[in-house]
């Protein structure tokens, strides 16, 4: 605790900490404000709303799939502080475009012809921004912090990111869209100012040529990383989990509006519950395993997650509309007799999901040589984001085919069975290696 308190008072750490916190906050404030406003105020068709939510998720994730390899190379081979300044300057321009789209939609000006394309373009650009900033916030810590400070610094970055995601998600559901438009621009400006205070962080390896061919560099990175069987199985299992998670996240806003007849504040509450549940699951599995990295509980965890998805489906199916009823605010929603069972199912999905995925991430950093850890994480990011894009495309296609939102939950439940099988294969590989 003393180390953490000391770090937040130093220029070696504080500017980076605030910059990454503001970036995570802005990502979630903008994305959720945009999706919730369009779903609740622009479209009036369940299929259109689900399709827009899928498109938004896919566009934000796509840069991680295409550019993670390039971002990792640049983070290793260029001054990280200079990249931060460039990325944060770009964020201001991106948020000006996105904020303009939000304001145009709020004013009803060319909503589908101009406002929505502007918002989606800004969302794609924010995905690029996050792809290039992501590797830096961890790679820069060993350069600026002493050996005994790195763990504390990493923990603070993780905690700050988590708090920022929750704050952005909650605010997006509660503040007016025009206030969100101003907020994202102001936050980007503050982020640029704090980013300029980050001390120089020159490359720690000899100057090398950056491979700008994103396909070749990505393929080489994945091929070199996944030759280790346990790493390969862990990455595939994690990717399948986030495909399920993407399908669920895409469904939450239109599901809240069209099936549960709840306001955007309730949809925001769903996203918050999911985030809190994953955090609880992460802590719980660490206590169960007592610090040992093992996939022992992963198959059972994801089967439990699937059962909670089925229970969530049953509760949603039992929800009944009241003719002429207005969308429920949070207080009215909580008073509904099925609200607590619904929220408990959602929390159970997230807790079990956190218990499934956290040990798998630990595999990526413990079973490979330390010199390969960063590349392993980068390869995982590429495959994960590709799987998440597929999940977004599947959700969009199902909505386009007229499959009801509630019925799409059963797809997520079925995918949990495949995830359990992958977790079992990983556990077998783990025992064979032992």
Buried (B, 14 or more C-beta within 10 A) or exposed (E): EEBBEEBBEBEBBBBBBBBBBBBBBBBBBBBBBBBBBBBBBBBEEBBBBBBBBBBBBBBBBBBBBBBBBBBBBBBBBBEBBEBBBEBBBBBBEBBBBBBBBBBBBBEEEEBEEBBBEBBBBBBBBBBBBBBBBBBBBBBBBBBBBEEEBBEBBBEBBEEBBBEBBBBBBBBBBBBEBBBBBBBBBEBBBBBBEBBBBBBEBEBEEEEEEEBEEBEEBBEBBBEEBBEBBBBBBBBBBBBBBBBBBBBBBBBBBBBBBBBBBBBBBBBBBBBBBBBBBBBBBBEBBBEBBEEEBBBBBBBBBBBBBBBBBBBBBBBBEEBEEEEEEEBBEBEBBEEBEBBEBBBBBBBBBBBBBBBBBBBBBBBBBEBBEEEBBBBBBBBBBBBBBBBBBBBBBBBBEBBEEEBBBBEBBBBBBEBBEBBBBBBBBBBEBBEEEE
